[in-house]
Amino acid sequence: MFNKNITIGILGGGQLGKMTLDVANKWGLKVNILDADINCPSSKFCNNFIQGDLMDYNSVMNFGNDVDIITIEIENVNVQALKDLEKKGKIVFPQPGIIETIQDKSLQKKFYLENEIPTSSFQIFKNITELKSFIISNKISFPFIWKASKMGYDGFGVKKVSNIEEVNQLKDCHCIIEELVDIKKELAVMVISSKSGEIKNYHTVEMEFNKNSNQVEYILSPANISEKLSLEAENLAVDLAKKLKIVGLLAVEMFLNSEGEILVNEVAPRPHNSYHFSIEGSYTSQFEQLLRSILGIPLGSTKTIQNSVMVNLVGDDGYSGPASYNHFDQIIGIEGVNPHIYGKFETRPNRKMGHVTIINRDLNKAKEIAKKIKETVTINSKK
């Protein structure tokens, strides 16, 4: 369905939308964007920008009525509007029912359990009062991982809880708690499923998280694990995508525990931070694959061109306001360095402002360069 007369609508105008637009503009495709922020990264690169709340039914309905295919760059959207648009004949990928399941971590975990997808053990609670009653009854022991069922992202809505005082600081909402897994490595696999039925996956990558912000800091491509484990992770991700029957992208985040088991942590039905490196490091980027999948044209090659490491650039602690990028000139000339600045005018602590992908045959060398970049570039605001 590679038809230049169709209009694609993307719900969300952040950096994921902007990088998808890079491909769409290269292909001459018409794309509309809906986002609450008129200054979002995508606003200046789309054919038509509409300001509106992604969770508001009428905003999503009105936006969807003017496009032919609807997709997302963030899960927090009004699913009922997408269901109703689908009933009206609009094409919506990923499918609204899948977005609804993934929006809610408790529904995600139930899906894994019902479909024999290995994951950490968990319990679901309506609120903090119910959780406390289980703790008092000695039905739960510390420590554990607490997650808000909805609206969590980039480390928000997730907390390791070690005592009752920390329980009292949690948001009072529907939530899940998970057993504390002895994590050896955190992995990810991106799966692409086309409306034509074609399915492909990228190789397994390794994610390294910042211990303070709980955000992804580095992505290593490929993951530093055995070929056997890598294949096991990829097969598990493909199996999950098939069971979901998703059309589009599915990023599957996994734990490799100390016993050598691979457990699914969470999934995202959209482009994902863990595969930004694919722009330079793979024959086909995840953003191009998204467009290929929803248009129903053949998927691109997922093979690696060269080893790479991606490092996130985030706002410095203690600064909020107009963004200032410092010492960028010191890294821009390094061989293999590919910087991406998202175009966000305002910075705040740990806000994702850009990323840099380092291409190098030697993965250890690429990681050294990535660390140097992390130490060199600062993003703050002039006080």
Secondary structure, 3 states (H helix, E strand, C coil): CCCCCCEEEEECCCHHHHHHHHHHHHHCCEEEEEECCCCCCCCCCCCEEEECCCCCHHHHHHHHHCCCEEEECCCCCCHHHHHHHHHCCCEECCCHHHHHHHHCHHHHHHHHHHCCCCECCEEEECCHHHHHHHHHCCCCCCCEEEEECCCCCCCCCEEEECCHHHHHCCCCCCEEEECCCCEEEEEEEEEEECCCCCEEECCCEEEEECCCCCCEEEEEECCCCCHHHHHHHHHHHHHHHHHHCCCEEEEEEEEEECCCCEEEEEEECCCCHHHCCHHHHECCCHHHHHHHHHHCCCCCCCCECCCEEEEEEECCCCCCEECEEECHHHCCCCCCEEEEECCCCEECCCCEEEEEEEECCCHHHHHHHHHHHHHHCEEECCC
